[in-house]
């Protein structure tokens, strides 16, 4: 049964999808099981797997893909949830809520994610894109740039971007190049190098604020692990679903039990991954600072500022403003150099 729920189901021209994928995308809840049973895609026996090709596979094709199919089912669950919630205390309704997102989703995004949708579909999905990343654990709620290899590809050294280093100049002087043209190019890039230095100073200042107000603050460090704590809460919720065993006695009970077990396994892996991501990011920032690469350390702090300074953004507002001002000025200068044919 475990192999059956994890096996990919062909979906025509769309990417194959497993039964567990659908269960996970629908929230891994009692409502998910009820909807899947209603659609006839829960297995009474592992040998019935071929039946999924004619049920789940064809339904996904008709819906236009996995995302569309999941959205349709979430809408149906939302309607079911509203009807039962409107019954008041006469029925026991499962409490559903999505945790607040205050961590930076990924490098380059700036939303703090403070909106809470009280509906079931809103709580589980939060939009197709947010749901897809949150449910699959792709950095949402975690820290960006957690490893050295990731940061090396994002070097902010303007000299590297312009290719105007000392070796290039010496090559022109002693390799038969045009000394006059190269000297002019070097002179024209002087302002860009100055602006790069200003950016380095602003990023260094931001790292200093982080080191003084966040790095040694136990509460701030604990807050950075909120993403992992949310996955741990997901584990607790899914284990409770197993213990309640509302599906006992159903012909598809074994299938539901295996789906719940697989959800716990995945949530545990994502919790471990989230903890490790935070620890590696903090360690990498410290290592950069120890090597006197404080500007790069400040860069990583900058892209994760919503995580590091959650609840105390006032202490970094001016430093962040200086970083963004320096970035804007440097971008303008680089555009000018490109327009003039220097770059």
N, C-alpha and C positions, 0 to 999 in steps of 0.2 A: 504493500500500500504506500509505503514511503517513497519508493521508486516511482510509483504511478502518479502521485500528486506532484512530483518534481519533474516528471518527463515533459518535454515540450510538445505542445499540441500544434500541428500545422494549421496555419490560418491564411491559406491562399497566398497572395502576394505580400501579406503583412508578416512581420516577424513572429516566429512561433512563441507561444506563451504557455506556461504551465498552470495547473489548477491552483498551486500555491501562490503564484504571482497574482492571480485574481483575488484570492482570499486576503493576501497582504495589502493589495491596493484598496480593497473595500474596507479596510480598518481592522481586520483580524478580530472580529467581534461576534457576539451572538446574532446581531442583525445581519452580519455578512453571511453567516451560516444559513440563516433563515431565507435570505434572498437567493443564495446559491442553490438551496434545496428546492425553492420555488421554481427556479429556472431549470431544474433537473440536471445539474452538472456535478452534484456530489456522487461519489462512487459507492455503490452498495458492496462491491467487491473489486479487487484490483484487476481482475480479468475483464472488467467492464471498461477498461481504459479506451478501447477502440470506439466506444460510444461517445467519448468526448469530442472526437473529430467531427461527428455529425451534430453535436449540440453546441459545445463551447466554440469549436473552430468555426462553424458556420455562422453563429451569432456574432462573433467578432468581425467576420467578413462583412456581414450585413450592416453592422454598425459603423464600418469604415476604419477599423483598427482598435487596438487595445485601449488607447486613451478615450476614444469615443464610447466604447462599450462600458468602461468603468464609470464614466461620467453619467451615462444613462442609468446604470444600476445605483449609483449614489443618489441620483434624483429620486428614484423609486424608494430607496431606503429613507430619504428625507421625508417623503410624503407619509410613509409608514410611521416614522418617528413622530411627526406632527400629530397624526391621528391619535396615537397612543398617549402622547404627552398631554393632549387635550382632555384625556379622560381623568386627569387629576390623580387623587390618591387611591382611586379604585384599582389601579394597576401599578405594579412595581416596574418602574422604568429604569433601565440601565443608565447610569450617569455617564455622560460622554463629554469630554473636553480636550482640546488640544492645548499643550503648554505654551506659555508665552515664549516668543523667540526674541532674544536680545543679543545673541551672538551674531557676528558678521557671517552671512551665509557663505560668501566666497570672495576672493580678491576681486575688486572692481565694483562690487555692489555696495550700496550705502543705506539700505533700509534696515531699520532696527526691528521691525516686525512686532509692533506692539498691539496690533489689532486682534481682537478675540471675537470669533463668530460663535454665537451660542447655539446655532443649529448643528445637527449631526453632520450633514454633508460639509458644511463650512468648517466644522471642527476637525474632521478627518482630512478634508482636501485642502482648504485654504487656497484654492486655485489649482488647476491641473499642474502647472510648473512647480509650484511650491510643494504640492502633495508628492509629486514624483521624486523630487530631491529629498524631501523630509522622510518619506517612507522607505527610500533606498539608502539613506544615510550618506548621501554624497556631500559631505562637508557642512550641511546645514546645521547651525548651532555649534559648529566647531571653529577652529582657528585656521586662517588661511596661511599658506607658506610655511608648512610645518617641517620641511626638510631642507637640507642644504642644496640639493639638486634643483629644487623648485625655485629657490631664490637666485641661484647662479644664473638662471636664464632671464632674470629680471634685473640685471645689473643697471644701476642708475648712473654709471659713469658716462658723462657726456663725451669725454675724450674717445671712449670706445665707440660711441655712436657716430662720431665724426671721422674717426680714423686718423686724427691729426696728432699722433703721439710723437715722441722724440725719435723713435726708430724710423718713422716715415720721413721726418725732416732730414735726418742724417743720411738716409738712403737717397734723398734728392740731392744733397750736397756732394756726396761722394760717388753717386751712381750715374752721373751724367744727366740728372734731371734739371728742370728749370729752377734755378735758385731764386730768381726774382718772383716768379709766380707762386712758388711754395712759401716764400717769406710773406707775400701779400695774404695768402690763405691763412697762414699762421696768425698774422696780425688781426685779420678780420674775425677770427674765432676767439680772440681775447675776451670779448664781452660774454660770450657763451660760457667760457671757463669761469669767469667771475660769478655769473649767475648760478653755475653749478656749485660753486663754493658756498653761495648764499643758501642754496637748497640743502647742502650738507649740514650747514650750521643749524638750520631750522629743524632738520630731522634729528640731529644730535640733541637739541634742546628737548624735543618730544621724548626721546629715549631717557633723558635725565628725569623728566617728570614721571615717566613710567617707573623708573628705578626707585624714585623717592616715595611714590604714593601707591604703587600697585605691587611691585615685585616682592616686597617684604610684608605685605598686608595679608594675613591669613584668610580673612573674610573675602577679599578680592580674589585670591587664588582659588578659594572654594567655589566662588561664583563662576569661574571659568569652566568648571566641570558640569555646569547645568545641563549641557547637551547629553552627557553620559548619564546623568541622573534621570533625565527624561526617558532614556532607553531602559534604565533600570525600573522605572515606573511602568513602562510598557511590559516588561517581564512580569511584574507583580500582577498587572491587570490580566494578562493572558493566562497566567497560572490560576488566577481566580476563575477564569472562564472554564479551565479544565476541571477544577474542583467542583464547580456548580453542576457541570455535566448535564445541562438542560437538554442535550441531544441524546441522552441515554435512552435506549429503547427504539431509536430510529434505525432503519436499515442501513443508513449511512453513518452510524455512530463511529465506527472505526476510522473512516475517512476524516471525520471532524476532529477526532482525537489526534490523529497524525498531523493534520494541518495546524492544530494548536501547538503541538510539540515543536514542529518546524518553525513556527513563529517565535517561540521562546528561544530556540537555538539561534536564530538570526538576530533577535534583539540583544541577546547576550554578546554576540560577536560585535555588533555595532556599538554597544556600551564600552566594550574593551577598546575598540578602535578610537572612540571619541576621547576616552581618558588618555590614550597613548598620543593622540594628535596634540592635545594640550601640552602634555609633558615634553614632547619633542620640540614644540614651538618655543616654549619657555627656555629650554636648554639651548636651542639654537641662538636665540637672542642673547643669552648670557655668553655663549661662545664667541659671537661676533664682537660683543663689547670687550671681552678679554683680549681679543686680537686688535683692539683699537679701531674696529670697523663700526664705530657708533652710528655713522650715517645710515649704513645698511640695517643696523639693528633698529634705528628709528623708523626706517621704511616699513619693516615688518610690524612695528607697533602701530604705525599709521593705518595700514590696511586692516588692522584688527582693533581699531580704536573703540568701536562700539562694544566690543567684548571687554577690553581692558578697563575702560572708563565708564562702564555701565553704572548709572546712578550718581556719577560725579563728573559729568562732562565739563563742568565749569572750570575745573582745574587744568584742562587741556585745550580749551576753546581757542585761546590766543595762539598757542603753539601750532595747533592745527591750521589756523588761519594763515600763519606765516608760511607754513609748508605749502599750502595751496596757492598763496600769492607767488611764492618762488617758483612753483611748478608752472603757473600761468606765464610768468615773465620768461622763463626758460623756453617754454613751448613757442612763444612769440618770436624769440630770437632765433630758434632753430628753423622756424618757418621762413624767416627773413633770409637766413643763410642759404636755405634751399632755393628760395626764389632767386637769389643773386648768383646761384650756380656754385656756391662754395662747397655745399654738401652734395 
